[in-house]
Amino acid sequence: MPIPLPPWFASTPAQPPSQWLLPAPLFRLLLLGGLVGLVLATLVIVAIWLVEWRRGQVW
């Protein structure tokens, strides 16, 4: 059995369309750049760890 909505909720006007701060292609580029940065940072940390491991100084 569905719960009826109160009258004030049913008469709420629709939200105006949201406005984005960046156009879609620029936002996609920002996301891709962040992902590439995270991957590179991870690879650098792993490379440093491997160098230290080969020296026998793993922390």
PDB file of N, CA, C and O in Angstrom, chain B, residues numbered from 101:
ATOM      1  N   MET B 101       0.851  -1.177   0.000  1.00  0.00           N
ATOM      2  CA  MET B 101       0.000   0.000   0.000  1.00  0.00           C
ATOM      3  C   MET B 101       0.895   1.236   0.000  1.00  0.00           C
ATOM      4  O   MET B 101       1.647   1.434   0.954  1.00  0.00           O
ATOM      5  N   PRO B 102       0.840   2.080  -1.042  1.00  0.00           N
ATOM      6  CA  PRO B 102       1.705   3.271  -1.095  1.00  0.00           C
ATOM      7  C   PRO B 102       1.289   4.320  -0.078  1.00  0.00           C
ATOM      8  O   PRO B 102       0.114   4.457   0.264  1.00  0.00           O
ATOM      9  N   ILE B 103       2.274   5.046   0.389  1.00  0.00           N
ATOM     10  CA  ILE B 103       2.027   6.126   1.351  1.00  0.00           C
ATOM     11  C   ILE B 103       1.721   7.395   0.565  1.00  0.00           C
ATOM     12  O   ILE B 103       2.522   7.788  -0.282  1.00  0.00           O
ATOM     13  N   PRO B 104       0.585   8.050   0.818  1.00  0.00           N
ATOM     14  CA  PRO B 104       0.266   9.274   0.077  1.00  0.00           C
ATOM     15  C   PRO B 104       1.206  10.422   0.468  1.00  0.00           C
ATOM     16  O   PRO B 104       1.597  10.552   1.628  1.00  0.00           O
ATOM     17  N   LEU B 105       1.554  11.240  -0.511  1.00  0.00           N
ATOM     18  CA  LEU B 105       2.432  12.389  -0.274  1.00  0.00           C
ATOM     19  C   LEU B 105       1.624  13.540   0.314  1.00  0.00           C
ATOM     20  O   LEU B 105       0.455  13.717  -0.027  1.00  0.00           O
ATOM     21  N   PRO B 106       2.241  14.321   1.195  1.00  0.00           N
ATOM     22  CA  PRO B 106       1.532  15.503   1.706  1.00  0.00           C
ATOM     23  C   PRO B 106       1.317  16.514   0.574  1.00  0.00           C
ATOM     24  O   PRO B 106       2.097  16.537  -0.379  1.00  0.00           O
ATOM     25  N   PRO B 107       0.291  17.336   0.658  1.00  0.00           N
ATOM     26  CA  PRO B 107      -0.009  18.273  -0.435  1.00  0.00           C
ATOM     27  C   PRO B 107       1.112  19.265  -0.717  1.00  0.00           C
ATOM     28  O   PRO B 107       1.332  19.627  -1.873  1.00  0.00           O
ATOM     29  N   TRP B 108       1.823  19.710   0.310  1.00  0.00           N
ATOM     30  CA  TRP B 108       2.895  20.686   0.072  1.00  0.00           C
ATOM     31  C   TRP B 108       4.042  20.060  -0.708  1.00  0.00           C
ATOM     32  O   TRP B 108       4.748  20.770  -1.425  1.00  0.00           O
ATOM     33  N   PHE B 109       4.252  18.741  -0.588  1.00  0.00           N
ATOM     34  CA  PHE B 109       5.332  18.074  -1.310  1.00  0.00           C
ATOM     35  C   PHE B 109       4.962  17.887  -2.774  1.00  0.00           C
ATOM     36  O   PHE B 109       5.811  18.027  -3.654  1.00  0.00           O
ATOM     37  N   ALA B 110       3.720  17.578  -3.033  1.00  0.00           N
ATOM     38  CA  ALA B 110       3.274  17.322  -4.397  1.00  0.00           C
ATOM     39  C   ALA B 110       3.277  18.589  -5.230  1.00  0.00           C
ATOM     40  O   ALA B 110       3.423  18.518  -6.450  1.00  0.00           O
ATOM     41  N   SER B 111       3.121  19.743  -4.604  1.00  0.00           N
ATOM     42  CA  SER B 111       3.050  20.991  -5.369  1.00  0.00           C
ATOM     43  C   SER B 111       4.386  21.728  -5.432  1.00  0.00           C
ATOM     44  O   SER B 111       4.425  22.895  -5.822  1.00  0.00           O
ATOM     45  N   THR B 112       5.482  21.065  -5.054  1.00  0.00           N
ATOM     46  CA  THR B 112       6.794  21.701  -5.101  1.00  0.00           C
ATOM     47  C   THR B 112       7.204  21.917  -6.560  1.00  0.00           C
ATOM     48  O   THR B 112       7.135  20.982  -7.357  1.00  0.00           O
ATOM     49  N   PRO B 113       7.625  23.118  -6.920  1.00  0.00           N
ATOM     50  CA  PRO B 113       8.027  23.350  -8.316  1.00  0.00           C
ATOM     51  C   PRO B 113       9.303  22.573  -8.652  1.00  0.00           C
ATOM     52  O   PRO B 113      10.105  22.251  -7.776  1.00  0.00           O
ATOM     53  N   ALA B 114       9.461  22.290  -9.914  1.00  0.00           N
ATOM     54  CA  ALA B 114      10.640  21.552 -10.369  1.00  0.00           C
ATOM     55  C   ALA B 114      11.901  22.396 -10.169  1.00  0.00           C
ATOM     56  O   ALA B 114      11.866  23.624 -10.245  1.00  0.00           O
ATOM     57  N   GLN B 115      12.994  21.717  -9.917  1.00  0.00           N
ATOM     58  CA  GLN B 115      14.273  22.414  -9.734  1.00  0.00           C
ATOM     59  C   GLN B 115      14.738  22.983 -11.079  1.00  0.00           C
ATOM     60  O   GLN B 115      14.552  22.343 -12.113  1.00  0.00           O
ATOM     61  N   PRO B 116      15.332  24.164 -11.077  1.00  0.00           N
ATOM     62  CA  PRO B 116      15.887  24.678 -12.334  1.00  0.00           C
ATOM     63  C   PRO B 116      17.088  23.813 -12.744  1.00  0.00           C
ATOM     64  O   PRO B 116      17.710  23.184 -11.888  1.00  0.00           O
ATOM     65  N   PRO B 117      17.416  23.775 -14.018  1.00  0.00           N
ATOM     66  CA  PRO B 117      18.551  22.955 -14.448  1.00  0.00           C
ATOM     67  C   PRO B 117      19.844  23.440 -13.796  1.00  0.00           C
ATOM     68  O   PRO B 117      20.080  24.640 -13.654  1.00  0.00           O
ATOM     69  N   SER B 118      20.670  22.477 -13.407  1.00  0.00           N
ATOM     70  CA  SER B 118      21.922  22.851 -12.748  1.00  0.00           C
ATOM     71  C   SER B 118      22.910  23.403 -13.764  1.00  0.00           C
ATOM     72  O   SER B 118      22.851  23.077 -14.950  1.00  0.00           O
ATOM     73  N   GLN B 119      23.806  24.233 -13.287  1.00  0.00           N
ATOM     74  CA  GLN B 119      24.805  24.840 -14.151  1.00  0.00           C
ATOM     75  C   GLN B 119      26.163  24.303 -13.738  1.00  0.00           C
ATOM     76  O   GLN B 119      26.535  24.392 -12.568  1.00  0.00           O
ATOM     77  N   TRP B 120      26.906  23.746 -14.682  1.00  0.00           N
ATOM     78  CA  TRP B 120      28.204  23.161 -14.413  1.00  0.00           C
ATOM     79  C   TRP B 120      29.281  24.236 -14.459  1.00  0.00           C
ATOM     80  O   TRP B 120      29.169  25.209 -15.205  1.00  0.00           O
ATOM     81  N   LEU B 121      30.322  24.052 -13.657  1.00  0.00           N
ATOM     82  CA  LEU B 121      31.425  25.006 -13.651  1.00  0.00           C
ATOM     83  C   LEU B 121      32.349  24.810 -14.840  1.00  0.00           C
ATOM     84  O   LEU B 121      32.979  25.760 -15.305  1.00  0.00           O
ATOM     85  N   LEU B 122      32.432  23.570 -15.336  1.00  0.00           N
ATOM     86  CA  LEU B 122      33.294  23.249 -16.472  1.00  0.00           C
ATOM     87  C   LEU B 122      32.479  22.574 -17.553  1.00  0.00           C
ATOM     88  O   LEU B 122      31.543  21.831 -17.256  1.00  0.00           O
ATOM     89  N   PRO B 123      32.826  22.825 -18.814  1.00  0.00           N
ATOM     90  CA  PRO B 123      32.169  22.062 -19.874  1.00  0.00           C
ATOM     91  C   PRO B 123      32.588  20.588 -19.809  1.00  0.00           C
ATOM     92  O   PRO B 123      33.640  20.265 -19.258  1.00  0.00           O
ATOM     93  N   ALA B 124      31.774  19.710 -20.365  1.00  0.00           N
ATOM     94  CA  ALA B 124      31.995  18.263 -20.266  1.00  0.00           C
ATOM     95  C   ALA B 124      33.379  17.825 -20.765  1.00  0.00           C
ATOM     96  O   ALA B 124      34.021  17.029 -20.080  1.00  0.00           O
ATOM     97  N   PRO B 125      33.876  18.296 -21.917  1.00  0.00           N
ATOM     98  CA  PRO B 125      35.207  17.835 -22.356  1.00  0.00           C
ATOM     99  C   PRO B 125      36.325  18.242 -21.391  1.00  0.00           C
ATOM    100  O   PRO B 125      37.261  17.474 -21.167  1.00  0.00           O
ATOM    101  N   LEU B 126      36.229  19.436 -20.826  1.00  0.00           N
ATOM    102  CA  LEU B 126      37.256  19.887 -19.885  1.00  0.00           C
ATOM    103  C   LEU B 126      37.173  19.095 -18.578  1.00  0.00           C
ATOM    104  O   LEU B 126      38.200  18.778 -17.977  1.00  0.00           O
ATOM    105  N   PHE B 127      35.969  18.782 -18.146  1.00  0.00           N
ATOM    106  CA  PHE B 127      35.803  17.977 -16.944  1.00  0.00           C
ATOM    107  C   PHE B 127      36.357  16.570 -17.158  1.00  0.00           C
ATOM    108  O   PHE B 127      36.991  16.006 -16.266  1.00  0.00           O
ATOM    109  N   ARG B 128      36.117  16.006 -18.343  1.00  0.00           N
ATOM    110  CA  ARG B 128      36.648  14.682 -18.665  1.00  0.00           C
ATOM    111  C   ARG B 128      38.169  14.715 -18.671  1.00  0.00           C
ATOM    112  O   ARG B 128      38.814  13.780 -18.196  1.00  0.00           O
ATOM    113  N   LEU B 129      38.745  15.786 -19.205  1.00  0.00           N
ATOM    114  CA  LEU B 129      40.204  15.939 -19.215  1.00  0.00           C
ATOM    115  C   LEU B 129      40.743  16.059 -17.793  1.00  0.00           C
ATOM    116  O   LEU B 129      41.802  15.513 -17.484  1.00  0.00           O
ATOM    117  N   LEU B 130      40.036  16.753 -16.942  1.00  0.00           N
ATOM    118  CA  LEU B 130      40.436  16.887 -15.541  1.00  0.00           C
ATOM    119  C   LEU B 130      40.422  15.528 -14.839  1.00  0.00           C
ATOM    120  O   LEU B 130      41.344  15.200 -14.093  1.00  0.00           O
ATOM    121  N   LEU B 131      39.377  14.746 -15.081  1.00  0.00           N
ATOM    122  CA  LEU B 131      39.305  13.414 -14.480  1.00  0.00           C
ATOM    123  C   LEU B 131      40.420  12.509 -15.005  1.00  0.00           C
ATOM    124  O   LEU B 131      41.044  11.778 -14.236  1.00  0.00           O
ATOM    125  N   LEU B 132      40.663  12.558 -16.291  1.00  0.00           N
ATOM    126  CA  LEU B 132      41.717  11.737 -16.877  1.00  0.00           C
ATOM    127  C   LEU B 132      43.084  12.148 -16.335  1.00  0.00           C
ATOM    128  O   LEU B 132      43.909  11.286 -16.030  1.00  0.00           O
ATOM    129  N   GLY B 133      43.333  13.442 -16.212  1.00  0.00           N
ATOM    130  CA  GLY B 133      44.597  13.920 -15.654  1.00  0.00           C
ATOM    131  C   GLY B 133      44.793  13.472 -14.216  1.00  0.00           C
ATOM    132  O   GLY B 133      45.901  13.104 -13.825  1.00  0.00           O
ATOM    133  N   GLY B 134      43.731  13.500 -13.430  1.00  0.00           N
ATOM    134  CA  GLY B 134      43.825  13.035 -12.051  1.00  0.00           C
ATOM    135  C   GLY B 134      44.119  11.547 -11.975  1.00  0.00           C
ATOM    136  O   GLY B 134      44.904  11.102 -11.137  1.00  0.00           O
ATOM    137  N   LEU B 135      43.488  10.785 -12.849  1.00  0.00           N
ATOM    138  CA  LEU B 135      43.717   9.349 -12.870  1.00  0.00           C
ATOM    139  C   LEU B 135      45.149   9.025 -13.295  1.00  0.00           C
ATOM    140  O   LEU B 135      45.792   8.158 -12.705  1.00  0.00           O
ATOM    141  N   VAL B 136      45.641   9.712 -14.307  1.00  0.00           N
ATOM    142  CA  VAL B 136      47.026   9.507 -14.749  1.00  0.00           C
ATOM    143  C   VAL B 136      47.994   9.882 -13.631  1.00  0.00           C
ATOM    144  O   VAL B 136      48.987   9.186 -13.419  1.00  0.00           O
ATOM    145  N   GLY B 137      47.722  10.963 -12.920  1.00  0.00           N
ATOM    146  CA  GLY B 137      48.575  11.364 -11.810  1.00  0.00           C
ATOM    147  C   GLY B 137      48.606  10.323 -10.703  1.00  0.00           C
ATOM    148  O   GLY B 137      49.665  10.048 -10.139  1.00  0.00           O
ATOM    149  N   LEU B 138      47.461   9.747 -10.389  1.00  0.00           N
ATOM    150  CA  LEU B 138      47.420   8.707  -9.358  1.00  0.00           C
ATOM    151  C   LEU B 138      48.194   7.462  -9.779  1.00  0.00           C
ATOM    152  O   LEU B 138      48.904   6.865  -8.970  1.00  0.00           O
ATOM    153  N   VAL B 139      48.058   7.076 -11.035  1.00  0.00           N
ATOM    154  CA  VAL B 139      48.783   5.905 -11.528  1.00  0.00           C
ATOM    155  C   VAL B 139      50.283   6.162 -11.501  1.00  0.00           C
ATOM    156  O   VAL B 139      51.052   5.302 -11.072  1.00  0.00           O
ATOM    157  N   LEU B 140      50.702   7.335 -11.954  1.00  0.00           N
ATOM    158  CA  LEU B 140      52.132   7.653 -11.945  1.00  0.00           C
ATOM    159  C   LEU B 140      52.687   7.701 -10.524  1.00  0.00           C
ATOM    160  O   LEU B 140      53.788   7.209 -10.275  1.00  0.00           O
ATOM    161  N   ALA B 141      51.950   8.279  -9.605  1.00  0.00           N
ATOM    162  CA  ALA B 141      52.414   8.338  -8.220  1.00  0.00           C
ATOM    163  C   ALA B 141      52.551   6.936  -7.631  1.00  0.00           C
ATOM    164  O   ALA B 141      53.497   6.655  -6.895  1.00  0.00           O
ATOM    165  N   THR B 142      51.606   6.065  -7.956  1.00  0.00           N
ATOM    166  CA  THR B 142      51.687   4.685  -7.475  1.00  0.00           C
ATOM    167  C   THR B 142      52.903   3.971  -8.055  1.00  0.00           C
ATOM    168  O   THR B 142      53.602   3.251  -7.343  1.00  0.00           O
ATOM    169  N   LEU B 143      53.155   4.171  -9.341  1.00  0.00           N
ATOM    170  CA  LEU B 143      54.313   3.538  -9.977  1.00  0.00           C
ATOM    171  C   LEU B 143      55.622   4.048  -9.387  1.00  0.00           C
ATOM    172  O   LEU B 143      56.562   3.272  -9.216  1.00  0.00           O
ATOM    173  N   VAL B 144      55.698   5.325  -9.077  1.00  0.00           N
ATOM    174  CA  VAL B 144      56.901   5.878  -8.467  1.00  0.00           C
ATOM    175  C   VAL B 144      57.129   5.276  -7.085  1.00  0.00           C
ATOM    176  O   VAL B 144      58.257   4.929  -6.736  1.00  0.00           O
ATOM    177  N   ILE B 145      56.067   5.151  -6.301  1.00  0.00           N
ATOM    178  CA  ILE B 145      56.211   4.562  -4.960  1.00  0.00           C
ATOM    179  C   ILE B 145      56.647   3.106  -5.052  1.00  0.00           C
ATOM    180  O   ILE B 145      57.502   2.661  -4.286  1.00  0.00           O
ATOM    181  N   VAL B 146      56.065   2.366  -5.985  1.00  0.00           N
ATOM    182  CA  VAL B 146      56.457   0.963  -6.157  1.00  0.00           C
ATOM    183  C   VAL B 146      57.901   0.867  -6.621  1.00  0.00           C
ATOM    184  O   VAL B 146      58.638  -0.007  -6.166  1.00  0.00           O
ATOM    185  N   ALA B 147      58.318   1.760  -7.527  1.00  0.00           N
ATOM    186  CA  ALA B 147      59.708   1.742  -7.994  1.00  0.00           C
ATOM    187  C   ALA B 147      60.679   2.040  -6.853  1.00  0.00           C
ATOM    188  O   ALA B 147      61.713   1.384  -6.733  1.00  0.00           O
ATOM    189  N   ILE B 148      60.356   3.011  -6.027  1.00  0.00           N
ATOM    190  CA  ILE B 148      61.209   3.324  -4.874  1.00  0.00           C
ATOM    191  C   ILE B 148      61.271   2.126  -3.933  1.00  0.00           C
ATOM    192  O   ILE B 148      62.340   1.787  -3.425  1.00  0.00           O
ATOM    193  N   TRP B 149      60.138   1.493  -3.703  1.00  0.00           N
ATOM    194  CA  TRP B 149      60.105   0.344  -2.818  1.00  0.00           C
ATOM    195  C   TRP B 149      60.947  -0.799  -3.380  1.00  0.00           C
ATOM    196  O   TRP B 149      61.657  -1.470  -2.630  1.00  0.00           O
ATOM    197  N   LEU B 150      60.875  -1.028  -4.690  1.00  0.00           N
ATOM    198  CA  LEU B 150      61.667  -2.101  -5.301  1.00  0.00           C
ATOM    199  C   LEU B 150      63.167  -1.829  -5.194  1.00  0.00           C
ATOM    200  O   LEU B 150      63.948  -2.747  -4.941  1.00  0.00           O
ATOM    201  N   VAL B 151      63.569  -0.582  -5.385  1.00  0.00           N
ATOM    202  CA  VAL B 151      64.988  -0.229  -5.241  1.00  0.00           C
ATOM    203  C   VAL B 151      65.441  -0.481  -3.812  1.00  0.00           C
ATOM    204  O   VAL B 151      66.513  -1.046  -3.594  1.00  0.00           O
ATOM    205  N   GLU B 152      64.651  -0.075  -2.849  1.00  0.00           N
ATOM    206  CA  GLU B 152      65.004  -0.291  -1.444  1.00  0.00           C
ATOM    207  C   GLU B 152      65.003  -1.786  -1.107  1.00  0.00           C
ATOM    208  O   GLU B 152      65.824  -2.241  -0.311  1.00  0.00           O
ATOM    209  N   TRP B 153      64.102  -2.536  -1.697  1.00  0.00           N
ATOM    210  CA  TRP B 153      64.016  -3.975  -1.442  1.00  0.00           C
ATOM    211  C   TRP B 153      65.260  -4.695  -1.968  1.00  0.00           C
ATOM    212  O   TRP B 153      65.778  -5.614  -1.333  1.00  0.00           O
ATOM    213  N   ARG B 154      65.725  -4.261  -3.137  1.00  0.00           N
ATOM    214  CA  ARG B 154      66.934  -4.881  -3.695  1.00  0.00           C
ATOM    215  C   ARG B 154      68.162  -4.571  -2.852  1.00  0.00           C
ATOM    216  O   ARG B 154      69.105  -5.361  -2.813  1.00  0.00           O
ATOM    217  N   ARG B 155      68.156  -3.430  -2.181  1.00  0.00           N
ATOM    218  CA  ARG B 155      69.272  -3.071  -1.283  1.00  0.00           C
ATOM    219  C   ARG B 155      69.130  -3.742   0.070  1.00  0.00           C
ATOM    220  O   ARG B 155      70.068  -3.714   0.866  1.00  0.00           O
ATOM    221  N   GLY B 156      67.996  -4.340   0.350  1.00  0.00           N
ATOM    222  CA  GLY B 156      67.771  -4.961   1.647  1.00  0.00           C
ATOM    223  C   GLY B 156      67.346  -3.981   2.715  1.00  0.00           C
ATOM    224  O   GLY B 156      67.502  -4.265   3.902  1.00  0.00           O
ATOM    225  N   GLN B 157      66.822  -2.853   2.335  1.00  0.00           N
ATOM    226  CA  GLN B 157      66.419  -1.830   3.313  1.00  0.00           C
ATOM    227  C   GLN B 157      64.905  -1.563   3.234  1.00  0.00           C
ATOM    228  O   GLN B 157      64.466  -0.413   3.253  1.00  0.00           O
ATOM    229  N   VAL B 158      64.129  -2.632   3.145  1.00  0.00           N
ATOM    230  CA  VAL B 158      62.682  -2.451   3.072  1.00  0.00           C
ATOM    231  C   VAL B 158      62.163  -1.950   4.402  1.00  0.00           C
ATOM    232  O   VAL B 158      62.569  -2.454   5.450  1.00  0.00           O
ATOM    233  N   TRP B 159      61.297  -0.994   4.386  1.00  0.00           N
ATOM    234  CA  TRP B 159      60.749  -0.456   5.628  1.00  0.00           C
ATOM    235  C   TRP B 159      59.472  -1.138   5.964  1.00  0.00           C
ATOM    236  O   TRP B 159      58.852  -0.823   6.980  1.00  0.00           O
TER     237      TRP B 159
END
